[in-house]
Amino acid sequence: MKTLKQAFPEMYESGRLLFDEPLAPYSSFQIGGPADALAKPKSQRELIDLLLWALNSNTPWFILGKGTNLLISDKGMRGLIIGMENYHKLTRDENFISAFAGVTLKELCDFAQEQGLAGLEFACGIPGSVGGAVFMNAGAYGGEIKDVLYCSKCLKPEIDSLTSSNPIIHFRKEQHEFRYRNSALQSLGLIHLSSVFELKYDEPEAILMRMQDLHDQRNDKQPMDMPSAGSTFKRPEGYFAGKLVDDCGLRGYRIGDAAVSDKHCGFIVNHGNATAAEVLELIRYVQNTVKERYGVMLETEIRIVGEM
Ligand SMILES: Cc1cc2nc3c(=O)[nH]c(=O)nc-3n(C[C@H](O)[C@H](O)[C@H](O)COP(=O)(O)OP(=O)(O)OC[C@H]3O[C@@H](n4cnc5c(N)ncnc54)[C@H](O)[C@@H]3O)c2cc1C
């Protein structure tokens, strides 16, 4: 079997296949050790070939969006990490916008606004990719991806499916089974390629004003100027995670350079050189304190990945 480098010489020579690549710069937490290999496909063919290479060689693989919902281990990630940033295309057809997985939500929202298409304003401050947002059913300010999604194209990472004459799985809206920060892409293990969003016509100026308003609200309340992975914990039923943490007196509580944000207790932030181990220790400390005081077990919303 060919090595990755032998199998993808063009990707290697163009700098889209990297070895022992530190992952901290690919994570909004700015934390994470090296990936054995990081590949950045720019076409469906390259993505399928990379997956086939991993499946045929029994190499573990992982799809990386913008890394804004991840805590990556200090030891990094083994196997092949597939970064979707170059899998990037945005098009419009009437009131529908199609976006590839590697497009950022900001790019999608700005494009929709310029085109006079409303509905995505809620997402303009969520710092992830379209792939990550559909996978997670990202949401904010009363809106969720499920409200605007029309359909998606996905891949099933299995050799038979990827080598079939048509490996693309067409997913209608209802097939996504969207729930709070969850979609069927997670339970089915599918890879998101692209989605079409159904939007409503409106004046670009009116859309821009709503986006700016939400942007200001977010900047007022959340530590957008500090490295983090967004809300650390899921919202427990009947409570707000940030308030529980605050009521336990943990505002600003720090382990090394990892700290509960002073601005919003639902966020853990990196003061500069935090390690994943420090963040994990802080997560456990917060979980135990809240459990002891209020009997509520906070579940992490951020995904903890890599070699522990
Ligand atoms: C400051 C800040 C504020 C945030 N605010 C919000 C908010 O208001 N609402 C909200 O919902 N989230 C919020 N988040 C969290 C995060 O932005 C979202 O969860 C986002 O959808 C993650 O997208 P991503 O591309 O960064 O995914 P990543 O973090 O790279 O990955 C997350 C998961 O998605 C999977 N994935 C990524 N791309 C694909 C793909 N193409 N196919 C299959 N799986 C894929 C990954 O394997 C991983 O399991 C915030 C984060 C930060 C840092």
The ligand as an SDF file (V2000), in Angstrom:
LIG
                    3D

 53 58  0  0  0  0  0  0  0  0999 V2000
  -16.6460   32.3300   20.6010 C   0  0  0  0  0  0  0  0  0  0  0  0
  -17.5260   31.1820   20.1700 C   0  0  0  0  0  0  0  0  0  0  0  0
  -18.9020   31.3580   20.1370 C   0  0  0  0  0  0  0  0  0  0  0  0
  -19.7350   30.3030   19.7580 C   0  0  0  0  0  0  0  0  0  0  0  0
  -21.0810   30.5090   19.7280 N   0  0  0  0  0  0  0  0  0  0  0  0
  -21.8880   29.5060   19.3180 C   0  0  0  0  0  0  0  0  0  0  0  0
  -23.3120   29.7310   19.2420 C   0  0  0  0  0  0  0  0  0  0  0  0
  -23.8210   30.8060   19.5180 O   0  0  0  0  0  0  0  0  0  0  0  0
  -24.0740   28.6850   18.8380 N   0  0  0  0  0  0  0  0  0  0  0  0
  -23.5550   27.4630   18.4920 C   0  0  0  0  0  0  0  0  0  0  0  0
  -24.2960   26.5690   18.1100 O   0  0  0  0  0  0  0  0  0  0  0  0
  -22.2170   27.2420   18.5770 N   0  0  0  0  0  0  0  0  0  0  0  0
  -21.3840   28.2270   18.9700 C   0  0  0  0  0  0  0  0  0  0  0  0
  -20.0400   28.0000   19.0340 N   0  0  0  0  0  0  0  0  0  0  0  0
  -19.5130   26.6420   18.7730 C   0  0  0  0  0  0  0  0  0  0  0  0
  -19.1300   26.3460   17.3040 C   0  0  0  0  0  0  0  0  0  0  0  0
  -18.8520   27.5290   16.5880 O   0  0  0  0  0  0  0  0  0  0  0  0
  -20.2220   25.5600   16.5840 C   0  0  0  0  0  0  0  0  0  0  0  0
  -20.4770   24.3340   17.2280 O   0  0  0  0  0  0  0  0  0  0  0  0
  -19.8550   25.2800   15.1200 C   0  0  0  0  0  0  0  0  0  0  0  0
  -20.9770   24.7660   14.4660 O   0  0  0  0  0  0  0  0  0  0  0  0
  -18.6970   24.3120   14.9800 C   0  0  0  0  0  0  0  0  0  0  0  0
  -18.2690   24.3400   13.6220 O   0  0  0  0  0  0  0  0  0  0  0  0
  -16.7640   24.0200   13.2140 P   0  0  0  0  0  0  0  0  0  0  0  0
  -16.6630   24.1000   11.7400 O   0  0  0  0  0  0  0  0  0  0  0  0
  -15.8250   24.8600   13.9740 O   0  0  0  0  0  0  0  0  0  0  0  0
  -16.6500   22.5150   13.6660 O   0  0  0  0  0  0  0  0  0  0  0  0
  -15.4160   21.8020   14.4020 P   0  0  0  0  0  0  0  0  0  0  0  0
  -15.2410   22.3950   15.7460 O   0  0  0  0  0  0  0  0  0  0  0  0
  -14.2360   21.7500   13.5170 O   0  0  0  0  0  0  0  0  0  0  0  0
  -16.0140   20.3250   14.5550 O   0  0  0  0  0  0  0  0  0  0  0  0
  -17.1200   20.0780   15.3860 C   0  0  0  0  0  0  0  0  0  0  0  0
  -17.6340   18.6730   15.0410 C   0  0  0  0  0  0  0  0  0  0  0  0
  -18.1850   18.7260   13.7360 O   0  0  0  0  0  0  0  0  0  0  0  0
  -17.5820   17.7280   12.9180 C   0  0  0  0  0  0  0  0  0  0  0  0
  -17.5150   18.2440   11.5520 N   0  0  0  0  0  0  0  0  0  0  0  0
  -17.0150   19.4310   11.1310 C   0  0  0  0  0  0  0  0  0  0  0  0
  -17.1550   19.5440    9.7960 N   0  0  0  0  0  0  0  0  0  0  0  0
  -17.7450   18.4050    9.3700 C   0  0  0  0  0  0  0  0  0  0  0  0
  -18.1440   17.9010    8.0970 C   0  0  0  0  0  0  0  0  0  0  0  0
  -17.9610   18.5860    6.9660 N   0  0  0  0  0  0  0  0  0  0  0  0
  -18.7350   16.6680    8.0460 N   0  0  0  0  0  0  0  0  0  0  0  0
  -18.9160   15.9510    9.1760 C   0  0  0  0  0  0  0  0  0  0  0  0
  -18.5380   16.3580   10.3970 N   0  0  0  0  0  0  0  0  0  0  0  0
  -17.9790   17.5760   10.4900 C   0  0  0  0  0  0  0  0  0  0  0  0
  -16.2040   17.4890   13.5130 C   0  0  0  0  0  0  0  0  0  0  0  0
  -15.7110   16.2060   13.1770 O   0  0  0  0  0  0  0  0  0  0  0  0
  -16.5130   17.6250   15.0040 C   0  0  0  0  0  0  0  0  0  0  0  0
  -17.0050   16.4240   15.5220 O   0  0  0  0  0  0  0  0  0  0  0  0
  -19.1850   29.0470   19.4050 C   0  0  0  0  0  0  0  0  0  0  0  0
  -17.7860   28.8840   19.4190 C   0  0  0  0  0  0  0  0  0  0  0  0
  -16.9570   29.9410   19.7830 C   0  0  0  0  0  0  0  0  0  0  0  0
  -15.4750   29.7530   19.7740 C   0  0  0  0  0  0  0  0  0  0  0  0
  1  2  1  0
  2  3  1  0
  2 52  2  0
  3  4  2  0
  4  5  1  0
  4 50  1  0
  5  6  2  0
  6  7  1  0
  6 13  1  0
  7  8  2  0
  7  9  1  0
  9 10  1  0
 10 11  2  0
 10 12  1  0
 12 13  2  0
 13 14  1  0
 14 15  1  0
 14 50  1  0
 15 16  1  0
 16 17  1  0
 16 18  1  0
 18 19  1  0
 18 20  1  0
 20 21  1  0
 20 22  1  0
 22 23  1  0
 23 24  1  0
 24 25  2  0
 24 26  1  0
 24 27  1  0
 27 28  1  0
 28 29  2  0
 28 30  1  0
 28 31  1  0
 31 32  1  0
 32 33  1  0
 33 34  1  0
 33 48  1  0
 34 35  1  0
 35 36  1  0
 35 46  1  0
 36 37  1  0
 36 45  1  0
 37 38  2  0
 38 39  1  0
 39 40  1  0
 39 45  2  0
 40 41  1  0
 40 42  2  0
 42 43  1  0
 43 44  2  0
 44 45  1  0
 46 47  1  0
 46 48  1  0
 48 49  1  0
 50 51  2  0
 51 52  1  0
 52 53  1  0
M  END
$$$$
